[in-house]
C-alpha cells in the first residue's frame, strides 16, 4: 500500500461550497491506486474515453468527514450528484514519477446521514499525453492511462478507500477524447443521467482495477486551485469561409469556450481556437500554435448533440490559449445560439495596481498582468497554446512582476519543488519544468536555470518568508557546484542568452550572459547561506563569486564604460549584478544611456535586456531614458506592439510568433519599483520597513499605485506640476518607513496618510 510524507506548507482556500484545507502532519495511505484497467503497452496506444468511477457508502451522521484525492492527469469529484468545489484542472502538473499532488476537502457539511455516493471522472491531462510533439511528453516514463487514489476519513479514521469495490465505466462515457494538446470531444448522446447519485443502477459497470501508482510521493496541493475566473462575451462575430462563426474575444486568454446550441441528434459542432485570423477575416490561423504538434489536431473541441432542447457544453480536462474561436457545424443540422469564453488561471489574489497619466504605460501594465495570468494555469508557462511548458527563463524574468501583483508564494513554492524533483544528482536542470527528459542540453543554462535560485530569493524578498529557501537550499547549492563544471576559467558559454532580439547579429555573446548570471546566482546562494547561518558555505560562495567577477571583468571589460561589444544587455548586467567596479559605474551607465538615446530608445535587446536595461538606467540616474524605452512608438518596442493591435505581450518584437508570452513582462515590476517607487529592500524583506523612492520620469505627470505587502497596504500617489512634486503615501500601522524624494531629501513615513512636497531639480533624471 502506498505511503507518503506530506510536504509541509500552511494554507487555506475556499473552494466554493467545499473548503480546501492544508495538512501539517505526516499521513500514510491505506488506499490503492485504481484505474479502468487499460494497459499502455506501446507509444502508439490509442487515446481512451474519460473513465467514470463511483462508490456508494453509508455515513451515520457523526464525526468530521475529510476526503483526500489524487486523480491523474485531471479529475472531477462528485458527491451525491453534485460536483465538489469550483476548481478545475486539478491536480497541478508535477514530475509524476517523483511527486503527485492530492487535494484535501472537508465534506462534513456535505455528507448525508445514511446513503452517499462518490463519483470521479478522470481526464488525461499531462499524465497521459499521447500527442506526438517535440518535447516527448508522449514518451515519458510515467505516461499511463488515468488513475486515482481516494481516502475518506471520519474523525481521523479511514472509512472508505479506493480498491476493487469501486465501480468503473471504462469506455461508454460521453467524453470520448481528451488530450491536452489536441482538444476534447464530447458526445451528449452518451450522457449518463444520475451516474453519481445513490439511486443509480451500476450493475452493468465493471470493477475498478488495482494498479501501481505513478512512482513518486504524494504530497498535498496547497496552492490556490485553477478556477474559471471570468466569463467573456465576444467583442464581435465574423462569418467564416466554412460557414461557421468566428468569435473575437477581444483579448488573449487561457481557458475554453462554452457554447449554447440546438439541433438534431447526432449533429456535430466543431470549435477551433487560435490567436489570429487571416487577412480576409474569414478563417482562423493556427500556423504558429500548431508548429510543434506532430499528431492530431491543435486546440480543437467537438460536441455531438443529443437533440431536443437547447444544450449547453464546455470542456472539462483541456485548456486552450486563444483570442478567436471558430464554431462550425461539422455534421448534421444545428444552430449555434451563443458562445462565451471561460477564462481559466490559478486562482491567486491580486495584490498590486498601477495607473499613470501616460496612457501607454497604464495599458502596458494591464496587458502585462493579463499575460502573466494567462500563463499561470497551475504552473508558470511560456504560452497557453503552442507549448504550455514551464519554461524557466520566462518564469524567472517575470517573477518580480508576479510578486508585485499577485499572492504567489505557495504557487511558486510548489513549482520550485517540481524543479527540485527534476534536478539531476549533479545539479543540472532542464529548461522546462516538468520535463520528460527534454531540455537538459539545450534550452537551459544559467539564465534559464536562474528560476531555481532567483524565484525563491524573490519570494523571500517580497514576502519575508524564507521557508522556500530553507527547503531548497541544499539543491540550490548543488546547482552552483554544477555551474563550476561548465566554467573555463570561470567563464561559461553554455546556455540560452538574450533570447528574441530582433536582430541575431546584435545579440550579446552567451559567454557574457551565462557568466554574468552565474555570478548573480552564486552571490544569491551566498546570501541564502548567510540567512540560514551556513557561514562556511557563505564564505566559500563569496570567494567563488569574487573569482567569477574578476574573470568577467578581465574577459569583457575594455575600459571607457564598454563591456563586450557595447551591447546594452552586457552593460546592464554588469551594472545590475554588481559586476562593474564601483569607479567605473558612472562611465558604464553613461555608455548605456548614450547607446539607447542614439537609437532613439528603440529596443536593442532580447528578453534579458528587456528586464535589466530599464532597471540599470533608472537605478543610475537615467530614469527619463528608461521611460522613453518603454513608451517610444517605433519598432522595436512595447508601444509598437500596441500600435499593431496587441492586447497582451508578444513573443517577438516583430509579432511573428505567439501573441501571449510573459518573458518581456518585467516592465510592470519596473513601473512599480521605479516610477511608483515601491522598493523591495533586502535589509527589510517583506516590506517590514517600507522604502519609497519615486522617480518622476519624462512623459509621466501622475502615478497611482499600490501593493499589499505582508506588513500591510502600501499606496503611492504622486503628481508633478511644473517644477513641483507632490506625493501622498500610505503604509500600515506599526510599520516603519521612509521616502526618498526627487530633491534628494529623505523623510520619515508615519502610519496612515503622509503628504510631501518638493521642488524638482533640473537634470535629476538625465
C-alpha positions in Angstrom: 0.0 0.0 0.0 1.3 3.5 -0.8 2.7 5.8 1.8 3.6 9.4 1.7 5.1 12.2 3.8 3.2 15.5 3.5 5.2 18.4 2.1 4.8 21.0 4.9 3.1 24.1 3.9 0.3 26.0 5.6 -2.6 27.4 3.6 -6.3 27.6 3.5 -8.5 28.3 0.4 -12.3 28.5 0.0 -13.4 26.2 -2.9 -16.9 27.4 -3.3 -19.1 25.0 -1.5 -16.2 23.0 -0.2 -13.3 24.1 1.9 -9.8 23.1 0.8 -7.6 22.9 3.9 -3.9 22.3 4.4 -2.2 19.4 6.2 0.7 19.7 8.5 1.1 16.1 9.8 2.6 13.1 8.2 -0.1 10.7 6.9 0.1 7.3 5.4 -2.3 6.0 2.8 -4.1 2.6 3.1 -5.8 3.0 -0.2 -4.9 1.6 -3.6 -4.4 3.3 -6.9 -7.2 2.2 -9.2 -7.9 2.6 -12.9 -10.2 1.4 -15.7 -7.8 -1.4 -16.4 -6.3 -0.4 -19.7 -2.7 -1.2 -20.3 -0.5 1.4 -22.0 1.9 -1.1 -23.7 3.3 0.9 -26.6 3.8 4.5 -27.7 1.1 4.2 -30.3 -1.6 3.2 -27.8 -4.9 4.9 -28.6 -6.5 7.7 -26.5 -9.3 6.3 -24.5 -12.6 7.9 -23.4 -12.5 9.5 -19.9 -13.3 6.8 -17.4 -16.1 7.2 -14.7 -15.8 5.8 -11.2 -18.4 5.6 -8.4 -18.7 4.1 -4.9 -21.8 4.1 -2.6 -21.3 4.2 1.2 -23.1 4.9 4.4 -22.5 7.6 7.0 -24.1 7.6 10.4 -24.1 11.4 10.6 -21.4 11.7 13.2 -17.9 13.0 13.0 -15.7 15.2 10.9 -15.5 13.9 7.3 -12.4 14.6 5.2 -11.6 13.2 1.8 -8.1 13.0 0.2 -8.0 12.6 -3.5 -5.4 12.5 -6.3 -6.7 11.8 -9.8 -4.2 11.7 -12.7 -4.0 13.5 -15.0 -7.0 15.7 -14.0 -10.1 14.8 -12.1 -13.6 16.0 -11.1 -15.0 14.8 -7.8 -18.8 14.4 -7.3 -20.8 13.7 -4.2 -24.5 12.7 -4.4 -24.8 14.0 -7.9 -23.1 17.4 -7.4 -19.6 18.5 -8.2 -17.5 19.2 -5.2 -15.8 22.6 -5.2 -15.3 25.1 -8.0 -11.7 24.2 -9.0 -10.8 22.9 -12.5 -7.8 21.1 -14.0 -6.8 19.6 -10.6 -4.2 18.5 -9.6 -1.4 20.7 -10.8 1.1 19.1 -13.1 4.2 17.8 -11.4 7.1 15.4 -12.2 4.8 12.5 -11.7 7.5 9.8 -11.2 8.8 11.9 -8.3 5.7 13.6 -6.9 2.0 13.9 -7.4 -0.4 16.2 -5.6 -3.5 15.4 -3.7 -6.3 17.7 -2.6 -8.0 17.6 0.8 -11.6 18.5 1.3 -13.7 18.9 4.4 -17.1 17.4 3.5 -18.6 17.4 7.0 -21.4 19.7 5.8 -21.9 17.9 2.5 -22.4 14.3 3.6 -25.9 13.0 4.2 -26.9 10.8 7.1 -27.4 7.3 5.5 -26.6 6.6 1.9 -24.0 8.7 0.0 -22.2 8.2 -3.3 -18.8 9.4 -4.6 -18.3 9.9 -8.3 -15.0 10.7 -10.1 -14.3 11.4 -13.7 -10.6 11.3 -14.9 -9.0 13.2 -17.7 -5.7 12.5 -19.4 -4.1 15.9 -18.5 -0.3 15.9 -18.5 -0.2 12.4 -17.2 -1.5 10.6 -20.2 -0.3 12.8 -23.1 -0.4 10.7 -26.3 0.1 13.5 -28.8 3.4 13.3 -30.6 5.2 16.6 -30.1 8.8 17.9 -29.9 9.2 17.8 -26.1 8.4 14.0 -25.9 5.8 14.0 -23.2 4.2 11.2 -25.1 7.2 9.1 -24.2 7.9 10.0 -20.6 8.4 7.2 -18.1 5.2 7.9 -16.1 2.8 8.0 -19.1 -0.1 5.8 -18.4 -3.9 5.8 -18.6 -5.7 7.8 -15.9 -5.8 6.5 -12.4 -6.9 7.7 -8.9 -6.5 7.2 -5.2 -9.0 8.4 -2.7 -9.4 8.1 1.0 -12.3 9.2 3.3 -11.6 9.7 6.9 -14.2 10.2 9.6 -12.7 11.7 12.8 -9.3 10.7 11.6 -10.1 7.0 10.9 -10.3 5.6 7.4 -13.9 4.9 6.5 -13.6 4.4 2.7 -10.7 3.8 0.4 -10.2 3.1 -3.3 -10.0 -0.6 -4.1 -11.8 -3.2 -6.3 -15.1 -2.4 -4.6 -15.3 0.7 -6.8 -17.3 0.5 -10.0 -16.0 1.8 -13.3 -17.4 2.8 -16.7 -14.5 2.1 -19.0 -15.4 3.3 -22.5 -19.0 4.2 -22.7 -18.9 7.7 -21.3 -19.6 10.9 -23.1 -16.0 12.4 -23.0 -14.8 10.3 -26.0 -11.5 12.0 -26.4 -9.4 14.3 -24.2 -5.8 15.3 -25.0 -4.4 18.5 -23.6 -2.5 19.5 -26.8 -5.3 18.4 -29.2 -8.7 19.1 -27.6 -11.7 17.4 -26.1 -14.7 15.6 -27.8 -18.0 15.1 -26.1 -20.9 13.0 -27.3 -24.0 14.1 -25.4 -25.9 11.0 -26.7 -23.7 9.0 -24.2 -24.5 11.0 -21.1 -25.3 9.0 -18.0 -28.0 10.8 -16.0 -27.7 10.4 -12.3 -24.4 8.4 -12.5 -23.0 9.8 -9.2 -26.3 9.6 -7.3 -27.4 7.0 -4.8 -30.3 5.7 -6.8 -28.2 4.9 -9.9 -28.0 1.3 -11.0 -24.4 0.4 -11.6 -24.8 -3.3 -12.0 -23.6 -3.1 -15.6 -20.4 -1.2 -14.6 -17.2 -3.2 -14.1 -15.0 -3.4 -11.1 -12.1 -1.0 -10.9 -8.6 -2.5 -11.3 -5.9 -2.1 -8.6 -2.7 -0.9 -10.3 0.7 0.6 -9.4 0.9 4.3 -8.7 2.9 6.8 -10.8 6.1 6.1 -8.7 6.5 9.3 -6.7 5.4 10.5 -3.3 2.0 12.0 -2.7 2.1 15.5 -1.2 -0.7 18.0 -0.6 -1.5 20.7 -3.1 -1.8 23.9 -1.0 -1.5 26.5 -3.7 -4.8 28.1 -4.9 -6.6 25.9 -7.4 -7.2 26.7 -11.0 -10.6 28.3 -11.5 -12.8 29.8 -14.1 -12.1 33.4 -13.1 -14.2 35.3 -15.7 -16.7 34.7 -18.5 -16.3 36.9 -21.5 -18.8 37.7 -24.3 -17.3 38.1 -27.8 -16.4 41.6 -28.9 -17.6 40.8 -32.4 -18.7 37.9 -34.7 -17.5 37.2 -38.2 -18.7 34.7 -40.8 -16.0 32.0 -41.6 -15.4 30.6 -45.0 -16.5 27.2 -43.7 -20.0 28.6 -43.0 -19.4 28.9 -39.3 -18.9 31.8 -37.0 -15.6 33.3 -35.8 -16.0 34.8 -32.3 -13.4 37.5 -31.5 -13.0 37.5 -27.7 -11.1 40.9 -27.9 -8.1 39.8 -25.8 -5.8 36.8 -25.4 -7.0 34.4 -22.7 -6.4 30.9 -21.4 -9.4 28.7 -21.0 -12.1 27.3 -23.3 -15.4 28.2 -24.9 -18.9 27.4 -23.5 -21.5 27.0 -26.2 -25.3 27.0 -26.4 -26.6 25.0 -29.3 -29.7 23.4 -30.6 -30.2 20.9 -33.4 -30.8 17.4 -34.4 -29.5 14.4 -32.6 -26.0 13.4 -33.8 -25.1 16.8 -35.2 -21.5 17.8 -34.5 -20.2 21.3 -33.6 -16.5 21.8 -34.0 -14.6 24.5 -32.1 -11.2 25.7 -33.2 -9.2 28.1 -31.2 -6.5 30.5 -32.3 -4.7 33.8 -31.6 -5.0 35.1 -35.2 -7.3 35.2 -38.1 -6.3 35.6 -41.7 -6.2 38.9 -43.5 -9.6 38.3 -45.0 -11.0 37.7 -41.5 -12.8 34.6 -42.7 -10.6 31.8 -41.3 -8.6 31.3 -38.1 -4.8 31.0 -38.3 -3.3 28.1 -36.3 0.0 28.0 -38.2 2.2 29.1 -35.3 0.5 27.5 -32.4 0.4 24.1 -34.2 4.0 24.2 -35.3 5.3 21.8 -32.7 2.3 19.4 -32.6 3.2 16.4 -34.7 0.0 14.3 -34.5 -3.7 15.1 -34.4 -5.4 18.5 -34.5 -4.5 21.5 -32.4 -6.8 23.2 -30.0 -10.0 21.6 -31.4 -13.0 20.6 -29.4 -16.1 18.8 -30.7 -19.6 18.5 -29.3 -22.1 15.9 -30.6 -25.7 16.9 -29.8 -28.2 14.7 -28.1 -31.1 16.6 -29.8 -34.2 18.3 -28.4 -34.0 21.4 -26.2 -31.1 23.9 -26.2 -27.9 22.3 -25.0 -25.0 23.9 -23.1 -21.5 22.5 -23.0 -17.9 23.3 -22.1 -14.8 21.1 -21.9 -13.5 19.7 -18.6 -10.0 18.5 -19.0 -8.2 20.7 -21.5 -7.5 24.3 -21.8 -6.5 26.5 -24.8 -4.8 29.8 -25.5 -6.9 32.0 -27.8 -8.3 35.3 -29.0 -10.6 33.8 -31.6 -12.9 30.7 -31.7 -14.4 29.4 -34.8 -17.6 27.4 -34.2 -18.9 25.4 -37.2 -21.5 22.7 -37.7 -19.3 19.8 -39.0 -22.1 17.2 -39.4 -25.9 17.3 -39.4 -28.1 20.3 -38.7 -27.6 22.6 -35.7 -27.7 26.2 -34.7 -25.0 27.8 -32.6 -27.0 30.0 -30.3 -24.2 31.7 -28.4 -20.6 31.3 -27.3 -18.7 32.7 -24.4 -15.0 32.5 -23.3 -14.4 30.9 -20.0 -11.1 32.3 -18.7 -9.1 30.0 -16.5 -6.0 30.6 -14.3 -4.5 29.7 -11.0 -6.8 31.5 -8.5 -4.3 33.7 -6.8 -5.3 37.0 -5.3 -4.4 40.3 -6.9 -2.3 42.5 -4.6 -1.0 45.2 -6.9 -2.2 48.1 -9.0 -0.8 50.8 -11.2 -2.1 53.7 -13.3 -0.5 56.8 -14.7 -1.1 59.9 -16.8 0.7 58.1 -19.6 -1.9 56.0 -21.3 0.6 53.7 -23.0 2.2 52.8 -19.6 -1.1 52.1 -18.0 -2.2 49.9 -20.9 1.1 48.0 -20.9 0.8 47.4 -17.2 -2.7 46.0 -17.7 -1.7 43.8 -20.6 1.4 42.5 -18.7 -0.9 41.4 -15.9 -3.2 39.8 -18.4 -0.4 37.8 -20.0 1.0 36.8 -16.6 -2.4 35.4 -15.5 -2.9 33.7 -18.9 0.5 32.0 -18.4 -0.2 30.6 -14.9 -2.6 27.7 -15.3 -1.2 25.6 -12.4 2.4 26.4 -13.3 4.1 29.4 -14.9 4.3 28.8 -18.7 5.7 30.5 -21.8 2.4 30.5 -23.6 -1.0 28.9 -23.1 -1.4 27.5 -26.6 1.6 26.3 -28.6 3.6 24.8 -25.8 2.0 25.2 -22.3 5.5 24.4 -21.0 7.0 25.6 -17.7 9.9 27.5 -19.3 12.3 28.5 -16.5 13.7 31.6 -18.2 10.3 33.1 -18.8 9.3 32.5 -15.2 12.5 33.9 -13.8 12.3 37.1 -15.7 8.7 37.7 -14.9 8.8 36.7 -11.2 9.0 40.3 -9.8 6.1 41.4 -11.9 4.2 38.4 -10.4 5.2 39.1 -6.8 4.3 42.8 -7.0 0.9 41.9 -8.4 -0.3 38.6 -7.0 -0.1 36.5 -3.9 2.2 33.9 -5.4 4.2 32.4 -2.5 2.5 29.0 -2.4 2.2 28.7 -6.1 5.9 29.4 -6.7 6.8 27.1 -3.8 5.1 24.1 -5.4 6.6 24.8 -8.8 10.1 25.2 -7.3 9.5 21.9 -5.6 9.0 20.4 -9.0 12.3 21.9 -10.2 14.0 20.3 -7.2 12.3 17.0 -8.2 13.6 17.2 -11.8 17.1 18.2 -10.9 19.8 15.6 -11.7 22.1 14.5 -8.9 24.9 16.5 -10.4 22.8 19.7 -10.1 21.8 20.0 -13.8 18.4 21.4 -14.7 16.3 21.4 -17.9 14.8 24.4 -19.5 11.2 23.3 -18.9 9.6 22.2 -15.7 8.3 19.5 -15.5 10.3 17.6 -18.2 10.2 14.2 -19.6 14.0 14.4 -20.2 13.9 17.2 -22.8 15.8 20.5 -22.2 18.8 19.4 -20.2 21.4 20.0 -23.0 19.5 22.7 -25.0 17.1 25.3 -23.7 18.7 25.7 -20.3 21.8 27.3 -18.9 22.5 29.9 -16.2 20.0 32.4 -17.5 17.1 30.0 -17.6 18.1 27.9 -14.6 18.1 31.1 -12.5 14.4 30.4 -11.8 15.6 27.8 -9.2 17.8 30.5 -7.4 16.1 33.8 -8.0 12.5 32.9 -7.6 13.0 31.5 -4.1 15.0 34.6 -3.1 12.5 36.9 -4.6 9.7 35.2 -2.7 11.7 35.8 0.5 12.4 39.4 -0.6 8.8 40.3 -1.3 7.1 38.3 1.5 9.7 37.8 4.2 9.1 34.1 4.2 12.3 32.2 4.0 10.8 28.7 4.1 11.2 28.2 0.4 14.9 28.8 0.7 15.2 26.5 3.7 13.5 23.7 1.8 15.6 24.0 -1.3 18.9 25.4 -0.1 20.8 22.1 -0.5 19.9 21.7 -4.1 20.4 25.4 -4.9 23.9 24.9 -3.5 24.4 21.8 -5.7 23.4 23.8 -8.7 26.3 26.2 -8.1 28.6 23.2 -8.0 27.2 22.2 -11.4 27.9 25.6 -12.8 31.5 25.2 -11.8 31.8 22.2 -14.0 30.7 24.3 -17.0 33.2 27.0 -16.5 36.5 27.5 -18.3 38.5 29.9 -16.0 35.2 30.9 -14.5 33.7 31.8 -17.9 30.6 29.9 -19.0 29.4 29.7 -22.6 26.7 27.1 -22.3 23.0 28.1 -22.3 20.5 30.4 -24.0 21.2 34.1 -23.8 19.4 37.3 -24.7 16.6 35.4 -26.4 14.4 37.0 -29.1 16.5 40.0 -30.0 15.0 41.2 -33.3 18.5 41.1 -35.0 20.6 38.0 -34.4 23.7 39.8 -35.4 23.4 42.2 -32.5 22.8 39.6 -29.7 25.4 39.7 -26.9 27.7 36.7 -26.7 26.2 34.0 -24.4 29.5 33.9 -22.6 28.6 37.3 -21.2 25.0 36.4 -20.2 25.8 33.0 -18.8 28.8 34.2 -16.8 27.0 37.2 -15.5 24.1 35.1 -14.4 26.5 32.5 -12.8 27.9 35.4 -10.7 24.4 36.6 -9.7 23.3 33.1 -8.8 26.4 32.4 -6.7 26.0 35.7 -4.8 22.3 34.9 -4.3 23.0 31.5 -2.9 25.7 33.1 -0.7 23.0 35.4 0.7 20.8 32.4 1.3 23.6 30.6 3.2 24.1 33.7 5.4 20.4 33.8 6.0 20.4 30.2 7.2 23.5 30.6 9.3 25.7 28.5 7.0 28.7 30.7 7.4 31.2 28.2 5.9 29.1 27.9 2.7 28.7 31.7 2.6 32.4 32.3 2.7 33.1 29.7 0.1 30.5 31.1 -2.2 31.6 34.7 -1.7 35.1 33.7 -2.7 33.8 31.9 -5.8 31.8 35.0 -6.7 34.9 37.2 -6.4 36.7 34.9 -8.8 33.9 35.0 -11.3 33.7 38.8 -11.1 37.4 39.1 -11.7 37.3 36.8 -14.7 34.3 38.5 -16.1 35.9 41.9 -16.0 39.2 40.6 -17.4 37.4 38.9 -20.3 34.7 41.5 -21.1 35.6 45.0 -19.8 37.6 47.1 -22.2 37.6 50.4 -20.4 35.8 53.6 -21.2 32.5 52.2 -20.0 32.4 49.3 -22.6 31.6 45.7 -21.8 31.8 43.1 -24.6 31.0 45.0 -27.8 29.0 47.6 -26.1 25.7 45.7 -26.3 23.1 47.2 -23.9 22.4 43.9 -22.2 26.1 43.4 -21.4 26.3 46.9 -19.9 23.1 46.5 -17.9 24.0 43.1 -16.4 27.4 44.5 -15.3 25.6 47.3 -13.5 22.6 45.4 -12.1 24.5 42.4 -10.9 27.3 44.3 -9.3 30.0 43.0 -11.7 31.1 46.5 -12.6 33.8 48.1 -10.4 32.4 51.0 -8.4 34.7 53.5 -10.0 33.5 52.5 -13.5 29.8 52.6 -12.8 29.2 56.1 -14.0 31.1 55.5 -17.2 29.2 52.3 -17.9 25.8 53.9 -17.1 26.6 56.8 -19.4 27.6 54.5 -22.2 24.4 52.6 -21.8 22.2 55.7 -21.8 24.1 57.1 -24.8 23.7 54.0 -26.8 20.0 53.9 -26.2 19.5 57.6 -26.9 21.5 57.3 -30.1 19.0 54.6 -31.2 16.0 56.9 -30.2 15.4 54.4 -27.3 14.3 51.6 -29.6 14.8 48.2 -28.0 18.3 46.8 -28.8 18.0 43.7 -26.7 16.1 40.5 -26.2 14.3 39.3 -23.1 17.3 39.6 -20.7 17.9 43.2 -21.7 14.2 43.9 -21.6 14.4 43.4 -17.9 17.8 44.8 -17.0 18.3 47.7 -19.3 15.4 49.8 -18.0 16.4 48.9 -14.4 20.1 49.7 -14.8 19.2 53.1 -16.4 16.7 54.1 -13.7 19.0 52.9 -10.9 21.9 55.0 -12.2 20.3 58.4 -12.9 18.7 57.9 -16.3 15.1 57.3 -15.5 14.0 59.5 -18.4 15.9 57.3 -20.9 14.5 54.2 -19.3 10.9 55.5 -19.5 11.4 56.6 -23.2 12.4 53.0 -24.0 9.1 51.8 -22.6 7.0 54.5 -24.3 8.6 55.2 -27.7 6.3 54.2 -30.5 8.7 52.7 -33.1 9.8 49.2 -33.9 11.2 47.5 -31.9 9.4 48.4 -28.7 6.5 47.7 -26.4 4.3 50.6 -27.6 4.9 49.5 -31.2 3.0 46.3 -30.3 0.1 48.4 -29.1 0.0 50.3 -32.5 -0.3 46.9 -34.2 -3.3 45.9 -32.1 -1.7 44.0 -29.3 -3.9 43.2 -26.3 -1.2 41.2 -24.5 2.5 40.8 -24.5 4.1 39.2 -27.6 6.9 36.6 -28.0 8.9 38.6 -30.6 9.3 42.3 -31.3 8.0 41.7 -34.9 4.9 39.8 -33.7 5.6 36.8 -36.0 5.1 34.2 -33.2 3.0 34.0 -30.1 0.7 36.9 -29.0 0.6 35.8 -25.4 4.0 35.5 -23.8 5.2 36.8 -20.5 9.0 36.9 -21.0 9.1 40.6 -21.9 7.0 41.3 -18.8 9.3 42.8 -16.2 8.1 46.2 -17.3 5.2 46.1 -14.8 7.6 45.5 -12.0 9.7 48.4 -13.3 6.8 50.7 -13.1 6.0 49.7 -9.6 9.6 49.9 -8.3 10.9 52.9 -10.2 8.0 55.1 -11.3 5.8 54.4 -8.2 8.9 54.0 -6.1 7.8 50.9 -4.0 11.3 49.5 -3.4 11.9 45.9 -2.2 14.7 46.0 0.4 17.0 43.1 1.2 17.5 44.6 4.7 13.8 44.6 5.3 12.3 41.6 3.4 8.5 41.5 3.1 8.4 45.3 3.3 8.8 45.1 7.1 10.2 48.6 6.7 8.8 50.5 3.7 11.2 52.3 1.4 9.7 54.6 -1.2 11.8 56.2 -3.9 9.6 57.6 -6.7 11.2 58.7 -9.9 9.1 61.3 -11.9 10.4 60.3 -15.4 9.8 62.3 -18.5 6.4 61.9 -20.1 4.7 60.9 -16.8 2.9 63.6 -14.8 0.9 61.4 -12.4 1.2 57.9 -10.9 -1.1 56.0 -8.6 0.0 52.5 -7.4 -0.5 50.1 -4.6 1.0 46.8 -3.3 -0.5 44.7 -0.4 2.6 43.6 1.4 2.7 41.2 4.4 3.2 44.3 6.5 0.1 46.0 5.2 -1.1 48.0 2.3 1.4 50.4 0.6 -0.2 53.1 -1.5 1.6 55.8 -3.5 0.1 58.7 -5.5 2.2 61.5 -6.9 1.9 64.2 -9.4 4.1 66.9 -10.8 3.1 70.4 -11.7 5.7 72.3 -13.5 8.7 72.2 -11.2 6.8 71.0 -8.2 6.4 67.4 -7.0 3.6 66.3 -4.6 3.4 62.9 -3.0 0.7 61.1 -1.0 1.8 57.8 0.6 0.0 55.4 3.0 1.5 52.5 4.9 0.2 50.1 7.5 0.1 50.7 11.3 3.2 50.0 13.2 5.4 49.7 10.1 8.4 52.0 9.9 9.2 53.6 6.6 10.9 56.4 4.8 10.6 58.2 1.5 13.5 59.5 -0.7 12.1 62.4 -2.6 13.4 63.6 -6.0 15.2 66.6 -4.5 17.4 64.2 -2.6 15.8 64.6 0.8 14.7 61.7 3.0 11.6 61.9 5.1 10.0 59.5 7.7 6.8 57.8 6.9 4.1 57.5 9.6 1.2 55.1 9.8 -1.7 56.2 7.6 -1.6 59.1 5.2 1.6 61.1 4.5 1.9 64.1 2.3 5.1 65.6 1.0 6.1 68.3 -1.5 9.4 69.3 -3.0 10.9 71.0 -6.0 12.1 69.0 -9.0 15.8 69.8 -9.6 16.6 70.1 -13.3 18.6 67.2 -14.7 17.8 65.0 -11.8 16.9 62.2 -14.3 19.1 62.6 -17.3 
